Amino acid sequence: MDRFWGLPFSLQKQGNKVAAVVATSKDPLVSMCFGELVRDEWPRFFHSLQFKNWRPTGREQAMKQRLAGKWTTTTASVADQYTFTPIGRYMSAAAAQYRNRLSRTEVLETTHAFFGDGAYSIGGNVITFTADDNKSNPTTRWYRLEQESKDLGRTWLDKLCLLQEGISEVCYGRTE
Protein backbone atom coordinates (compact mmCIF):
# COMPACT_ATOMS: atom_id res chain seq x y z
CA MET A 1 0.00 0.00 0.00
CA ASP A 2 1.50 3.31 -1.09
CA ARG A 3 0.50 6.88 -0.32
CA PHE A 4 -0.67 9.45 -2.86
CA TRP A 5 -1.66 12.93 -1.68
CA GLY A 6 -1.60 11.46 1.84
CA LEU A 7 -4.20 8.77 1.04
CA PRO A 8 -3.50 5.03 1.04
CA PHE A 9 -3.83 3.76 -2.53
CA SER A 10 -2.93 0.90 -4.81
CA LEU A 11 -3.04 0.52 -8.58
CA GLN A 12 -3.93 -3.01 -9.64
CA LYS A 13 -3.78 -4.32 -13.20
CA GLN A 14 -5.70 -7.30 -14.60
CA GLY A 15 -4.97 -7.87 -18.27
CA ASN A 16 -5.48 -4.53 -19.98
CA LYS A 17 -7.71 -3.10 -17.23
CA VAL A 18 -6.44 -0.95 -14.36
CA ALA A 19 -8.21 -0.52 -11.02
CA ALA A 20 -7.33 2.21 -8.56
CA VAL A 21 -8.11 1.39 -4.94
CA VAL A 22 -8.08 4.48 -2.71
CA ALA A 23 -9.03 4.77 0.94
CA THR A 24 -9.09 7.41 3.61
CA SER A 25 -7.71 6.93 7.08
CA LYS A 26 -6.01 8.82 9.82
CA ASP A 27 -2.25 8.87 9.49
CA PRO A 28 -0.64 6.34 10.01
CA LEU A 29 -3.60 4.13 9.06
CA VAL A 30 -5.07 3.88 12.57
CA SER A 31 -8.68 3.24 11.51
CA MET A 32 -10.36 0.24 13.15
CA CYS A 33 -11.70 -0.85 9.71
CA PHE A 34 -8.78 -0.78 7.29
CA GLY A 35 -6.04 0.62 9.47
CA GLU A 36 -2.90 -1.18 10.47
CA LEU A 37 -3.00 -0.34 14.19
CA VAL A 38 -5.08 -3.28 15.44
CA ARG A 39 -4.84 -5.70 12.51
CA ASP A 40 -3.97 -5.17 8.86
CA GLU A 41 -7.16 -5.95 6.92
CA TRP A 42 -5.83 -4.87 3.51
CA PRO A 43 -4.44 -8.31 2.54
CA ARG A 44 -7.81 -10.00 3.19
CA PHE A 45 -9.54 -7.26 1.20
CA PHE A 46 -7.22 -7.64 -1.80
CA HIS A 47 -7.47 -11.44 -1.77
CA SER A 48 -11.28 -11.21 -1.88
CA LEU A 49 -11.38 -8.52 -4.57
CA GLN A 50 -13.21 -9.62 -7.73
CA PHE A 51 -14.01 -7.75 -10.91
CA LYS A 52 -17.63 -7.69 -12.09
CA ASN A 53 -18.21 -8.99 -15.65
CA TRP A 54 -14.84 -10.77 -15.71
CA ARG A 55 -15.32 -14.47 -16.26
CA PRO A 56 -12.04 -16.38 -16.30
CA THR A 57 -11.79 -19.39 -18.61
CA GLY A 58 -8.95 -21.89 -18.54
CA ARG A 59 -7.67 -20.00 -15.54
CA GLU A 60 -5.66 -22.76 -13.86
CA GLN A 61 -3.33 -23.38 -16.80
CA ALA A 62 -3.08 -19.66 -17.57
CA MET A 63 -2.13 -18.96 -13.95
CA LYS A 64 0.50 -21.70 -13.99
CA GLN A 65 2.02 -20.06 -17.08
CA ARG A 66 2.03 -16.66 -15.34
CA LEU A 67 3.54 -18.14 -12.15
CA ALA A 68 6.39 -19.88 -14.01
CA GLY A 69 9.75 -18.54 -12.84
CA LYS A 70 11.41 -17.38 -9.62
CA TRP A 71 9.71 -15.23 -7.00
CA THR A 72 11.71 -13.74 -4.12
CA THR A 73 11.11 -11.70 -0.99
CA THR A 74 13.76 -10.45 1.43
CA THR A 75 14.08 -8.48 4.63
CA ALA A 76 17.09 -7.73 6.81
CA SER A 77 16.93 -11.16 8.44
CA VAL A 78 14.72 -13.36 6.22
CA ALA A 79 14.80 -14.46 2.58
CA ASP A 80 12.26 -16.66 0.83
CA GLN A 81 12.08 -17.86 -2.76
CA TYR A 82 9.73 -20.02 -4.81
CA THR A 83 10.42 -21.36 -8.28
CA PHE A 84 7.31 -22.52 -10.16
CA THR A 85 7.06 -24.56 -13.37
CA PRO A 86 4.05 -24.39 -15.70
CA ILE A 87 3.44 -28.15 -15.20
CA GLY A 88 2.54 -27.78 -11.51
CA ARG A 89 5.87 -28.29 -9.71
CA TYR A 90 7.61 -25.94 -7.29
CA MET A 91 10.87 -25.59 -5.39
CA SER A 92 11.34 -23.41 -2.34
CA ALA A 93 14.29 -22.11 -0.38
CA ALA A 94 14.28 -19.87 2.66
CA ALA A 95 16.71 -18.62 5.28
CA ALA A 96 16.23 -16.86 8.59
CA GLN A 97 19.03 -15.21 10.54
CA TYR A 98 18.99 -14.67 14.31
CA ARG A 99 21.36 -12.60 16.42
CA ASN A 100 22.01 -13.09 20.14
CA ARG A 101 24.27 -10.92 22.24
CA LEU A 102 26.79 -13.06 24.11
CA SER A 103 28.64 -10.19 25.75
CA ARG A 104 29.32 -6.49 25.28
CA THR A 105 31.66 -7.30 22.41
CA GLU A 106 30.28 -10.54 20.96
CA VAL A 107 27.17 -11.35 18.95
CA LEU A 108 26.27 -14.87 17.84
CA GLU A 109 24.69 -15.00 14.36
CA THR A 110 22.78 -18.15 13.47
CA THR A 111 21.24 -18.84 10.08
CA HIS A 112 18.62 -21.52 9.53
CA ALA A 113 17.95 -22.72 5.98
CA PHE A 114 14.82 -24.44 4.69
CA PHE A 115 14.35 -26.22 1.37
CA GLY A 116 11.43 -28.04 -0.22
CA ASP A 117 9.88 -29.15 -3.44
CA GLY A 118 6.64 -30.70 -4.56
CA ALA A 119 3.50 -30.18 -6.58
CA TYR A 120 1.09 -27.25 -6.56
CA SER A 121 -2.45 -26.82 -7.81
CA ILE A 122 -4.67 -23.81 -8.28
CA GLY A 123 -8.40 -23.58 -7.58
CA GLY A 124 -9.98 -20.15 -7.73
CA ASN A 125 -7.94 -17.84 -5.51
CA VAL A 126 -6.35 -20.73 -3.55
CA ILE A 127 -3.00 -22.37 -4.24
CA THR A 128 -2.29 -25.75 -2.64
CA PHE A 129 1.28 -26.92 -2.01
CA THR A 130 1.90 -30.65 -1.61
CA ALA A 131 5.49 -31.21 -0.52
CA ASP A 132 7.18 -34.36 -1.85
CA ASP A 133 8.30 -35.29 1.67
CA ASN A 134 4.89 -34.67 3.29
CA LYS A 135 2.19 -35.61 0.75
CA SER A 136 -0.41 -36.34 3.44
CA ASN A 137 -0.35 -32.74 4.71
CA PRO A 138 -0.88 -30.23 1.88
CA THR A 139 -0.69 -26.52 2.68
CA THR A 140 -3.19 -24.05 1.25
CA ARG A 141 -2.79 -20.30 0.82
CA TRP A 142 -4.86 -17.60 -0.77
CA TYR A 143 -2.87 -16.16 -3.64
CA ARG A 144 -2.98 -13.00 -5.67
CA LEU A 145 -0.96 -12.51 -8.83
CA GLU A 146 -0.94 -8.94 -10.01
CA GLN A 147 1.00 -6.18 -11.61
CA GLU A 148 1.66 -3.19 -9.42
CA SER A 149 2.75 0.31 -10.30
CA LYS A 150 4.53 2.58 -7.85
CA ASP A 151 4.89 5.43 -10.34
CA LEU A 152 1.24 6.06 -11.31
CA GLY A 153 1.18 3.53 -14.15
CA ARG A 154 4.39 4.37 -16.01
CA THR A 155 5.96 0.99 -15.18
CA TRP A 156 4.43 -2.25 -13.89
CA LEU A 157 6.09 -4.98 -11.83
CA ASP A 158 4.82 -8.53 -11.31
CA LYS A 159 3.88 -9.33 -7.73
CA LEU A 160 2.77 -12.61 -6.12
CA CYS A 161 1.16 -12.42 -2.69
CA LEU A 162 0.42 -15.45 -0.49
CA LEU A 163 -1.85 -15.19 2.54
CA GLN A 164 -2.07 -17.90 5.17
CA GLU A 165 -5.09 -17.74 7.46
CA GLY A 166 -4.07 -16.66 10.94
CA ILE A 167 -0.62 -15.50 9.84
CA SER A 168 0.07 -12.64 7.45
CA GLU A 169 0.52 -11.91 3.80
CA VAL A 170 3.94 -12.27 2.16
CA CYS A 171 4.49 -10.66 -1.24
CA TYR A 172 7.18 -11.74 -3.71
CA GLY A 173 8.67 -9.99 -6.73
CA ARG A 174 9.53 -11.80 -9.93
CA THR A 175 13.29 -12.31 -10.08
CA GLU A 176 13.46 -14.29 -13.31
JOHUPE-V441193 format. One record per residue. RES is the residue in one small letter. SS is DSSP state (helix for helix, strand for strand, loop for the rest). PHI is phi in whole degrees, -180 to 180 (none if undefined). D_CENTER is the distance of its C-alpha to the mean C-alpha in Angstrom with 2 decimals. Layout:
BEGIN
res=RES ss=SS phi=PHI d_center=D_CENTER
res=RES ss=SS phi=PHI d_center=D_CENTER
END
This chain:
BEGIN
res=m ss=loop phi=none d_center=12.66
res=d ss=strand phi=-104 d_center=15.65
res=r ss=strand phi=-123 d_center=19.33
res=f ss=strand phi=-137 d_center=22.02
res=w ss=loop phi=54 d_center=25.58
res=g ss=loop phi=82 d_center=24.37
res=l ss=strand phi=-102 d_center=22.28
res=p ss=strand phi=-67 d_center=18.54
res=f ss=strand phi=-151 d_center=17.30
res=s ss=strand phi=-150 d_center=14.63
res=l ss=strand phi=-102 d_center=15.61
res=q ss=strand phi=-118 d_center=13.86
res=k ss=strand phi=-125 d_center=15.40
res=q ss=strand phi=-129 d_center=16.16
res=g ss=loop phi=64 d_center=18.78
res=n ss=loop phi=-102 d_center=21.48
res=k ss=strand phi=-108 d_center=20.80
res=v ss=strand phi=-119 d_center=19.27
res=a ss=strand phi=-119 d_center=18.51
res=a ss=strand phi=-102 d_center=18.86
res=v ss=strand phi=-111 d_center=17.65
res=v ss=strand phi=-127 d_center=19.88
res=a ss=strand phi=-136 d_center=20.78
res=t ss=loop phi=-115 d_center=23.47
res=s ss=loop phi=-165 d_center=23.47
res=k ss=loop phi=-70 d_center=25.49
res=d ss=loop phi=-82 d_center=24.38
res=p ss=loop phi=-100 d_center=22.20
res=l ss=loop phi=54 d_center=20.54
res=v ss=loop phi=-100 d_center=22.82
res=s ss=loop phi=-60 d_center=23.24
res=m ss=loop phi=-74 d_center=23.27
res=c ss=loop phi=-84 d_center=21.49
res=f ss=loop phi=-118 d_center=18.44
res=g ss=loop phi=-81 d_center=19.06
res=e ss=loop phi=-116 d_center=17.31
res=l ss=loop phi=-71 d_center=20.58
res=v ss=loop phi=-87 d_center=20.75
res=r ss=loop phi=-158 d_center=17.25
res=d ss=loop phi=-80 d_center=14.25
res=e ss=loop phi=-91 d_center=14.40
res=w ss=helix phi=-59 d_center=12.31
res=p ss=helix phi=-58 d_center=9.05
res=r ss=helix phi=-62 d_center=11.63
res=f ss=helix phi=-61 d_center=13.38
res=f ss=helix phi=-65 d_center=10.80
res=h ss=helix phi=-71 d_center=10.03
res=s ss=helix phi=-96 d_center=13.84
res=l ss=loop phi=-65 d_center=14.71
res=q ss=loop phi=-131 d_center=17.09
res=f ss=loop phi=-104 d_center=19.50
res=k ss=loop phi=-65 d_center=23.17
res=n ss=loop phi=67 d_center=25.25
res=w ss=loop phi=-113 d_center=22.41
res=r ss=loop phi=-112 d_center=23.18
res=p ss=loop phi=-71 d_center=21.08
res=t ss=loop phi=-128 d_center=23.31
res=g ss=loop phi=59 d_center=22.57
res=r ss=helix phi=-66 d_center=18.89
res=e ss=helix phi=-59 d_center=18.05
res=q ss=helix phi=-68 d_center=19.68
res=a ss=helix phi=-63 d_center=18.43
res=m ss=helix phi=-67 d_center=14.76
res=k ss=helix phi=-63 d_center=15.66
res=q ss=helix phi=-66 d_center=17.30
res=r ss=helix phi=-70 d_center=14.39
res=l ss=helix phi=-76 d_center=12.08
res=a ss=loop phi=-53 d_center=15.02
res=g ss=strand phi=127 d_center=14.73
res=k ss=strand phi=-100 d_center=12.98
res=w ss=strand phi=-130 d_center=9.43
res=t ss=strand phi=-132 d_center=9.62
res=t ss=strand phi=-136 d_center=8.63
res=t ss=strand phi=-143 d_center=11.79
res=t ss=loop phi=-132 d_center=13.69
res=a ss=loop phi=-67 d_center=17.45
res=s ss=loop phi=-129 d_center=17.61
res=v ss=strand phi=-138 d_center=14.54
res=a ss=strand phi=-136 d_center=13.15
res=d ss=strand phi=-144 d_center=10.95
res=q ss=strand phi=-145 d_center=11.12
res=y ss=strand phi=-118 d_center=11.03
res=t ss=strand phi=-121 d_center=13.73
res=f ss=strand phi=-110 d_center=14.15
res=t ss=loop phi=-109 d_center=17.57
res=p ss=loop phi=-73 d_center=18.61
res=i ss=loop phi=-99 d_center=20.88
res=g ss=loop phi=92 d_center=18.36
res=r ss=strand phi=-115 d_center=18.23
res=y ss=strand phi=-141 d_center=15.62
res=m ss=strand phi=-129 d_center=16.14
res=s ss=strand phi=-137 d_center=14.20
res=a ss=strand phi=-146 d_center=15.37
res=a ss=strand phi=-146 d_center=14.62
res=a ss=strand phi=-145 d_center=16.99
res=a ss=strand phi=-131 d_center=17.69
res=q ss=strand phi=-114 d_center=20.71
res=y ss=strand phi=-121 d_center=23.04
res=r ss=strand phi=-125 d_center=26.09
res=n ss=strand phi=-130 d_center=29.22
res=r ss=strand phi=-75 d_center=32.31
res=l ss=loop phi=-94 d_center=35.38
res=s ss=loop phi=-158 d_center=37.90
res=r ss=loop phi=-63 d_center=38.42
res=t ss=loop phi=-117 d_center=38.10
res=e ss=loop phi=-128 d_center=35.83
res=v ss=strand phi=-129 d_center=32.12
res=l ss=strand phi=-95 d_center=30.81
res=e ss=strand phi=-104 d_center=27.47
res=t ss=strand phi=-125 d_center=25.93
res=t ss=strand phi=-117 d_center=23.03
res=h ss=strand phi=-109 d_center=21.65
res=a ss=strand phi=-112 d_center=20.11
res=f ss=strand phi=-134 d_center=18.40
res=f ss=strand phi=-135 d_center=18.51
res=g ss=strand phi=-167 d_center=18.14
res=d ss=strand phi=-152 d_center=18.47
res=g ss=strand phi=171 d_center=19.08
res=a ss=strand phi=-109 d_center=18.58
res=y ss=strand phi=-133 d_center=15.81
res=s ss=strand phi=-137 d_center=16.55
res=i ss=strand phi=-122 d_center=15.12
res=g ss=strand phi=-143 d_center=16.79
res=g ss=loop phi=66 d_center=15.97
res=n ss=loop phi=-102 d_center=12.46
res=v ss=strand phi=-118 d_center=12.39
res=i ss=strand phi=-115 d_center=11.77
res=t ss=strand phi=-114 d_center=14.31
res=f ss=strand phi=-102 d_center=14.68
res=t ss=strand phi=-120 d_center=18.36
res=a ss=strand phi=-69 d_center=19.17
res=d ss=loop phi=-60 d_center=22.54
res=d ss=loop phi=-94 d_center=23.93
res=n ss=loop phi=-154 d_center=23.03
res=k ss=loop phi=-66 d_center=23.43
res=s ss=loop phi=-84 d_center=24.74
res=n ss=loop phi=-135 d_center=21.59
res=p ss=loop phi=-66 d_center=18.58
res=t ss=strand phi=-113 d_center=15.20
res=t ss=strand phi=-113 d_center=13.38
res=r ss=strand phi=-139 d_center=9.91
res=w ss=strand phi=-76 d_center=9.13
res=y ss=strand phi=-131 d_center=6.93
res=r ss=strand phi=-140 d_center=6.86
res=l ss=strand phi=-116 d_center=8.01
res=e ss=strand phi=-146 d_center=9.68
res=q ss=strand phi=-116 d_center=11.81
res=e ss=strand phi=-124 d_center=12.02
res=s ss=loop phi=-114 d_center=15.31
res=k ss=loop phi=-109 d_center=16.25
res=d ss=loop phi=-131 d_center=19.90
res=l ss=loop phi=59 d_center=20.80
res=g ss=loop phi=93 d_center=20.23
res=r ss=loop phi=-72 d_center=22.09
res=t ss=loop phi=-132 d_center=19.29
res=w ss=loop phi=-128 d_center=15.97
res=l ss=strand phi=-120 d_center=13.05
res=d ss=strand phi=-69 d_center=10.64
res=k ss=strand phi=-144 d_center=6.92
res=l ss=strand phi=-117 d_center=4.51
res=c ss=strand phi=-119 d_center=1.73
res=l ss=strand phi=-117 d_center=3.95
res=l ss=strand phi=-123 d_center=6.69
res=q ss=loop phi=-103 d_center=9.93
res=e ss=loop phi=-54 d_center=13.04
res=g ss=loop phi=85 d_center=14.85
res=i ss=loop phi=-113 d_center=12.32
res=s ss=loop phi=-140 d_center=9.41
res=e ss=strand phi=-84 d_center=5.80
res=v ss=strand phi=-123 d_center=4.04
res=c ss=strand phi=-110 d_center=2.59
res=y ss=strand phi=-121 d_center=5.13
res=g ss=strand phi=-103 d_center=8.31
res=r ss=strand phi=-71 d_center=10.87
res=t ss=loop phi=-114 d_center=13.69
res=e ss=loop phi=-157 d_center=16.12
END
